[in-house]
Amino acid sequence: MRDASLWTERFAQVRAASMALAAPLSDEDCGAQSMPDASPVKWHLAHTTWFFETFILERFEAGFQPFHPAFRVLFNSYYNGVGDKHPRPQRGLLTRPSMAEVRAYRANVDARIVALVGRRGGEAELSALLTLGLQHEQQHQELILTDVKHLLAQNPMAPAYLPAGVSAIAPAQRGWLRFAGGVHEIGHAGEGFCFDNELPRHKVFIAPFELSASLVTNADYQAFIDDGGYRNPELWLAEGWDWIRAQGIDAPLYWRRGTEGWRAFTLNGCLPLEADAPLAHVSLFEADAYAHWSGARLPTEAEWELAAGEGALAQMFGHCWQWTSSSYAPYPGFRPAEGAIGEYNGKFMVNQYVLRGSSQATPQGHARASYRNFFPATARWQFTGIRLAK
């Protein structure tokens, strides 16, 4: 995208979408942090602005001056090459700056980015960093929704982020689709954007396999619970069994037992569990235990990508991120970018598992078949679900 006006329009759209996500929230909502893995909305809005200021304005703007010198530390996430960071578990203690100051920070950086693009928008290095910055902001838009959901779920009033709409969940497709396997290429192909962890494209051998026609539903998983799934150690990885016992876990995150059956906390408040809706908010350990109970397994990321490319399966995108059995590791020949920007993905390639697809919280147009999301085996606050393999 080399035309300055197109860049400006795209930049404004993405930046406005973040502010729109914060619009239903109070300033108090935006400043709270419900757990160390989540961040306050105010922090997300400031950090995504920090990204543009630190990696673009500081590099390309003549006579650069930071909006506020303290923000370089306060809103750095994990970029050790940039300098010090405010401790992640303490982000909710940042009552200053205020939301008004963060809005002013965004407006200031936005105006300077637009001016810079007007002068130098066609330069390849600038264009690449702008693209990365916008994709990075879209990742944080999804995190805003998942972190807000976790925050509001801690409130005994069970407040809704948005009012409930009309549900239109289609019944799940049953059965299995078979894939012949063979030698295939996986990884990003083409001219569009991808993150560095999707490269290089490379050949893999995939044995013949089957994938379930759609995602595991709430009703499917309730049957696992009713059959004593959380009480049967034979179904669980040893670390997973120790974890659920230590944490007292006996249901997916946000499920609540009521006098009239299961309910689930949603972004629309606490509602009766929708039997046909895709299951969400389970860990890799729970996904793996359910797969064993079902007489199946979790797919590898190569199997998932092959199936997604053929377009034969339902609910591959836009419902839940789908756990795979693949450890998050570099592809053969992977090389991170030089400097702090190279810390984006590569240094996290340990003790994580790959998830594929996208969720209901993923921004429109952000997903693709080669996208490699990743979380530790205990993560549940993202919209994580299950597709089975054989």
C-alpha positions as CSV (number, residue, x, y, z in Angstrom):
1,M,0.0,0.0,0.0
2,R,2.0,2.9,-1.3
3,D,-0.6,5.6,-1.8
4,A,-0.5,8.1,1.2
5,S,-4.2,8.6,1.2
6,L,-4.9,4.9,1.3
7,W,-2.4,4.6,4.2
8,T,-4.1,7.4,6.0
9,E,-7.5,5.9,5.6
10,R,-6.5,2.5,6.7
11,F,-4.6,3.9,9.7
12,A,-7.6,6.0,10.8
13,Q,-10.0,2.9,10.5
14,V,-7.9,0.7,12.7
15,R,-7.2,3.4,15.3
16,A,-10.9,4.3,15.5
17,A,-11.8,0.7,15.9
18,S,-9.8,0.5,19.1
19,M,-11.5,3.5,20.6
20,A,-14.9,2.1,19.6
21,L,-14.2,-1.0,21.7
22,A,-13.6,1.2,24.7
23,A,-16.7,3.3,24.1
24,P,-19.1,1.2,26.2
25,L,-16.8,1.3,29.2
26,S,-16.3,3.7,32.0
27,D,-12.9,5.2,32.8
28,E,-13.0,2.9,35.9
29,D,-13.5,-0.2,33.7
30,C,-10.6,0.9,31.5
31,G,-8.1,1.2,34.3
32,A,-8.7,-2.1,36.1
33,Q,-6.6,-5.3,35.7
34,S,-8.2,-8.6,36.6
35,M,-5.2,-10.9,36.5
36,P,-1.5,-10.7,35.5
37,D,-2.1,-12.2,32.1
38,A,-4.7,-9.5,31.2
39,S,-4.1,-5.8,30.8
40,P,-6.3,-2.8,31.4
41,V,-8.0,-1.3,28.3
42,K,-6.2,2.0,29.1
43,W,-2.9,0.2,28.8
44,H,-3.8,-1.5,25.5
45,L,-4.8,1.9,24.0
46,A,-1.6,3.5,25.2
47,H,0.7,0.5,24.3
48,T,-0.5,0.4,20.7
49,T,0.2,4.1,20.5
50,W,3.6,3.6,22.1
51,F,4.4,1.1,19.3
52,F,3.8,3.7,16.6
53,E,5.7,6.4,18.6
54,T,8.7,4.1,19.4
55,F,9.2,2.2,16.2
56,I,8.1,4.7,13.7
57,L,8.1,8.3,14.9
58,E,11.4,8.0,16.8
59,R,12.9,6.5,13.7
60,F,11.6,8.6,10.9
61,E,10.3,11.9,12.4
62,A,12.7,14.9,12.1
63,G,13.4,16.4,15.5
64,F,11.5,13.7,17.3
65,Q,10.3,14.5,20.9
66,P,8.3,11.9,22.9
67,F,4.8,12.8,24.0
68,H,5.8,12.0,27.6
69,P,9.2,10.6,28.5
70,A,7.8,8.3,31.2
71,F,5.5,6.6,28.6
72,R,8.5,4.8,27.1
73,V,8.8,2.6,30.2
74,L,5.1,2.6,31.3
75,F,3.8,1.2,28.0
76,N,6.6,-1.0,26.8
77,S,5.3,-4.6,26.9
78,Y,8.2,-7.0,26.4
79,Y,10.8,-5.3,24.1
80,N,14.0,-5.6,26.1
81,G,15.9,-4.0,23.3
82,V,14.0,-0.7,23.9
83,G,14.7,-0.5,27.6
84,D,13.0,-0.9,30.9
85,K,9.4,-2.0,31.4
86,H,6.8,-1.4,34.1
87,P,6.0,-4.8,35.6
88,R,3.1,-6.5,33.8
89,P,1.2,-7.6,36.9
90,Q,1.2,-3.9,38.1
91,R,-0.4,-2.3,35.0
92,G,-3.7,-2.0,36.9
93,L,-2.0,0.2,39.5
94,L,-1.3,3.0,36.9
95,T,-4.1,5.4,37.9
96,R,-2.0,8.0,36.1
97,P,-2.0,8.8,33.3
98,S,-5.7,9.2,33.1
99,M,-7.9,8.0,30.3
100,A,-8.1,11.6,29.1
101,E,-4.3,11.8,28.9
102,V,-4.2,8.5,27.0
103,R,-6.8,9.8,24.5
104,A,-4.6,12.9,24.1
105,Y,-1.6,10.7,23.6
106,R,-3.4,8.8,20.8
107,A,-4.5,12.0,19.1
108,N,-1.0,13.5,19.2
109,V,0.7,10.4,17.8
110,D,-2.1,9.8,15.2
111,A,-1.6,13.4,13.8
112,R,2.1,12.9,13.7
113,I,1.9,9.6,11.9
114,V,-0.6,11.0,9.3
115,A,1.8,13.9,8.7
116,L,4.7,11.6,8.4
117,V,2.8,9.3,5.9
118,G,2.0,12.4,3.9
119,R,5.7,13.2,3.5
120,R,7.2,9.7,3.2
121,G,4.3,7.2,2.8
122,G,5.8,5.5,-0.2
123,E,9.0,4.3,1.5
124,A,9.3,0.5,1.8
125,E,10.7,0.4,5.3
126,L,8.1,2.8,6.7
127,S,5.3,1.0,4.9
128,A,6.4,-2.3,6.4
129,L,6.5,-0.9,10.0
130,L,3.1,0.8,9.5
131,T,1.7,-2.5,8.4
132,L,3.1,-4.3,11.3
133,G,1.8,-1.6,13.7
134,L,-1.7,-1.9,12.4
135,Q,-1.6,-5.7,12.6
136,H,-0.3,-5.4,16.1
137,E,-3.1,-3.0,17.0
138,Q,-5.7,-5.5,15.7
139,Q,-4.2,-8.2,17.9
140,H,-4.7,-5.9,20.9
141,Q,-8.3,-5.2,19.8
142,E,-9.0,-8.9,20.4
143,L,-7.1,-8.7,23.7
144,I,-9.3,-5.7,24.7
145,L,-12.4,-7.9,24.4
146,T,-11.0,-11.0,26.1
147,D,-9.5,-8.9,28.9
148,V,-12.7,-6.9,29.4
149,K,-14.7,-10.1,29.5
150,H,-12.4,-11.5,32.2
151,L,-12.6,-8.3,34.2
152,L,-16.4,-8.0,34.1
153,A,-16.7,-11.7,35.0
154,Q,-15.1,-10.9,38.4
155,N,-18.0,-8.6,39.3
156,P,-20.8,-10.3,41.2
157,M,-23.2,-8.0,39.4
158,A,-22.3,-9.8,36.1
159,P,-22.4,-6.6,34.1
160,A,-22.8,-6.8,30.3
161,Y,-20.2,-5.2,28.0
162,L,-23.0,-4.9,25.4
163,P,-26.7,-5.7,25.5
164,A,-27.6,-9.2,24.3
165,G,-28.7,-9.6,20.8
166,V,-30.7,-12.3,19.0
167,S,-28.8,-15.6,18.9
168,A,-28.6,-17.4,15.6
169,I,-26.5,-20.4,16.4
170,A,-26.8,-23.0,13.6
171,P,-26.8,-26.7,14.7
172,A,-23.3,-28.2,14.5
173,Q,-22.4,-30.3,11.5
174,R,-21.7,-33.9,12.6
175,G,-19.4,-36.4,11.1
176,W,-15.8,-36.4,9.8
177,L,-14.0,-35.3,6.7
178,R,-11.1,-37.4,5.4
179,F,-7.9,-35.9,4.0
180,A,-5.5,-37.9,1.9
181,G,-2.4,-36.3,3.3
182,G,1.0,-36.6,1.5
183,V,3.7,-34.0,1.1
184,H,2.4,-30.5,1.3
185,E,3.7,-27.0,1.9
186,I,2.6,-25.0,4.9
187,G,3.4,-21.4,5.9
188,H,2.4,-18.1,4.4
189,A,2.4,-17.8,0.6
190,G,1.6,-14.8,-1.6
191,E,2.1,-11.1,-1.3
192,G,-0.1,-10.2,1.6
193,F,1.0,-9.5,5.2
194,C,2.1,-12.2,7.5
195,F,4.0,-12.4,10.8
196,D,7.5,-13.7,10.8
197,N,6.5,-16.9,12.6
198,E,4.5,-17.9,9.5
199,L,7.7,-18.2,7.5
200,P,9.4,-19.7,5.7
201,R,6.9,-21.8,3.7
202,H,8.2,-25.3,3.8
203,K,7.3,-28.9,2.9
204,V,5.9,-31.4,5.5
205,F,4.7,-34.9,5.3
206,I,1.1,-35.4,6.6
207,A,-0.3,-38.9,7.0
208,P,-3.9,-39.5,6.0
209,F,-6.3,-38.1,8.7
210,E,-9.8,-37.0,9.5
211,L,-11.1,-33.8,11.1
212,S,-14.5,-33.3,12.7
213,A,-16.8,-31.4,10.4
214,S,-17.3,-28.6,13.0
215,L,-16.2,-27.5,16.4
216,V,-17.1,-29.2,19.7
217,T,-20.2,-27.6,21.1
218,N,-21.3,-26.7,24.7
219,A,-23.6,-29.7,24.7
220,D,-20.8,-32.0,23.6
221,Y,-18.6,-30.8,26.4
222,Q,-21.4,-30.9,29.0
223,A,-21.7,-34.7,28.2
224,F,-18.0,-35.0,29.1
225,I,-18.6,-33.2,32.4
226,D,-21.6,-35.3,33.2
227,D,-19.6,-38.5,32.5
228,G,-17.1,-37.5,35.2
229,G,-14.5,-36.2,32.8
230,Y,-12.9,-33.9,35.4
231,R,-12.7,-36.7,37.9
232,N,-11.1,-39.3,35.7
233,P,-7.3,-39.1,35.8
234,E,-7.0,-41.6,32.9
235,L,-8.1,-38.9,30.5
236,W,-5.6,-36.3,31.5
237,L,-2.0,-35.4,30.9
238,A,-0.2,-35.7,34.2
239,E,0.6,-31.9,34.4
240,G,-3.0,-31.2,33.4
241,W,-4.4,-33.4,36.1
242,D,-2.3,-31.8,38.7
243,W,-3.3,-28.4,37.5
244,I,-7.1,-28.9,37.5
245,R,-6.8,-30.4,41.0
246,A,-4.7,-27.6,42.3
247,Q,-6.9,-24.9,40.8
248,G,-10.2,-26.6,41.6
249,I,-11.3,-26.6,38.0
250,D,-14.3,-28.7,37.0
251,A,-15.8,-26.7,34.0
252,P,-14.8,-24.3,31.3
253,L,-14.0,-20.8,32.4
254,Y,-17.2,-18.7,32.8
255,W,-19.5,-21.7,33.1
256,R,-21.7,-21.4,36.2
257,R,-24.0,-24.0,37.7
258,G,-27.5,-22.6,38.4
259,T,-30.7,-24.0,39.8
260,E,-32.0,-24.4,36.3
261,G,-28.9,-25.7,34.7
262,W,-25.6,-24.3,33.3
263,R,-25.2,-20.6,32.6
264,A,-22.2,-18.8,31.1
265,F,-20.9,-15.4,31.5
266,T,-20.6,-13.7,28.1
267,L,-19.9,-10.2,26.8
268,N,-23.7,-9.8,27.0
269,G,-23.9,-10.7,30.7
270,C,-24.6,-14.1,32.3
271,L,-27.0,-16.1,30.1
272,P,-28.3,-19.7,29.8
273,L,-25.7,-21.9,28.2
274,E,-26.4,-22.3,24.4
275,A,-26.2,-26.0,23.7
276,D,-25.3,-25.7,20.0
277,A,-22.8,-22.9,20.4
278,P,-19.1,-23.8,19.9
279,L,-17.4,-24.4,23.2
280,A,-15.0,-21.7,24.3
281,H,-12.5,-20.8,27.1
282,V,-10.9,-24.2,27.6
283,S,-7.2,-24.9,28.1
284,L,-5.1,-27.2,26.1
285,F,-5.2,-29.7,29.0
286,E,-9.0,-29.7,28.9
287,A,-9.1,-29.9,25.1
288,D,-6.7,-32.9,25.2
289,A,-8.7,-34.7,27.9
290,Y,-12.0,-34.2,26.0
291,A,-10.3,-35.6,22.9
292,H,-9.2,-38.7,24.7
293,W,-12.7,-39.1,26.2
294,S,-14.1,-38.9,22.6
295,G,-11.7,-41.5,21.3
296,A,-10.0,-38.9,19.1
297,R,-7.1,-36.4,19.4
298,L,-6.2,-32.8,18.7
299,P,-5.0,-32.0,15.1
300,T,-1.5,-30.9,14.3
301,E,-1.1,-27.4,13.0
302,A,-0.1,-28.9,9.6
303,E,-3.3,-31.0,9.4
304,W,-5.4,-27.9,10.3
305,E,-3.7,-25.7,7.7
306,L,-4.1,-28.3,5.0
307,A,-7.8,-28.7,5.8
308,A,-8.3,-24.9,5.9
309,G,-6.7,-24.5,2.5
310,E,-9.2,-27.0,1.0
311,G,-12.1,-25.1,2.4
312,A,-14.2,-28.1,3.1
313,L,-14.8,-27.7,6.9
314,A,-17.2,-25.4,8.8
315,Q,-16.3,-23.0,11.6
316,M,-12.6,-22.8,10.7
317,F,-12.7,-19.0,11.3
318,G,-14.6,-16.5,13.4
319,H,-15.8,-18.7,16.2
320,C,-13.0,-20.0,18.4
321,W,-9.2,-20.4,18.2
322,Q,-8.6,-24.1,17.9
323,W,-6.0,-25.9,20.0
324,T,-3.5,-28.1,18.1
325,S,-1.1,-30.6,19.5
326,S,1.8,-28.7,17.9
327,S,4.4,-27.0,20.1
328,Y,5.0,-23.5,19.1
329,A,8.4,-23.8,17.5
330,P,10.3,-22.1,14.6
331,Y,9.7,-23.3,11.1
332,P,12.9,-24.7,9.5
333,G,15.0,-21.7,8.4
334,F,13.1,-19.2,10.6
335,R,15.1,-16.0,11.2
336,P,13.7,-13.1,13.4
337,A,14.2,-9.6,12.3
338,E,17.1,-7.6,13.6
339,G,16.8,-5.3,16.6
340,A,13.9,-4.9,19.1
341,I,11.2,-5.5,16.4
342,G,12.6,-9.1,16.1
343,E,11.4,-9.8,19.7
344,Y,7.8,-9.9,18.4
345,N,7.4,-13.6,18.1
346,G,10.6,-15.6,18.1
347,K,11.6,-15.4,21.7
348,F,8.3,-16.9,22.8
349,M,8.9,-20.2,21.0
350,V,9.1,-22.3,24.2
351,N,6.4,-23.9,26.5
352,Q,3.6,-22.8,24.2
353,Y,1.1,-24.5,21.9
354,V,-0.2,-23.4,18.5
355,L,-3.8,-22.4,18.0
356,R,-5.3,-22.0,14.5
357,G,-8.2,-20.1,13.0
358,S,-9.7,-17.0,14.6
359,S,-12.4,-16.2,17.1
360,Q,-15.5,-14.0,17.4
361,A,-13.3,-11.3,18.9
362,T,-10.8,-11.3,16.0
363,P,-11.0,-8.2,13.9
364,Q,-12.5,-8.6,10.4
365,G,-9.8,-9.4,7.8
366,H,-7.1,-10.2,10.4
367,A,-7.3,-14.0,10.1
368,R,-5.7,-16.3,7.5
369,A,-5.0,-20.0,7.1
370,S,-1.3,-19.7,8.0
371,Y,-1.8,-17.6,11.2
372,R,0.0,-19.1,14.2
373,N,-1.5,-18.0,17.5
374,F,0.1,-19.4,20.6
375,F,-0.6,-19.7,24.3
376,P,0.6,-21.8,27.3
377,A,-1.3,-25.0,28.0
378,T,-3.2,-23.4,30.9
379,A,-4.6,-20.4,29.0
380,R,-8.4,-20.2,29.1
381,W,-9.4,-16.5,29.0
382,Q,-9.1,-16.3,25.2
383,F,-11.9,-17.7,23.0
384,T,-10.2,-21.1,22.7
385,G,-12.1,-24.2,21.5
386,I,-11.7,-27.7,20.2
387,R,-11.8,-29.4,16.8
388,L,-11.1,-33.1,16.9
389,A,-8.9,-35.2,14.7
390,K,-8.4,-38.9,14.0
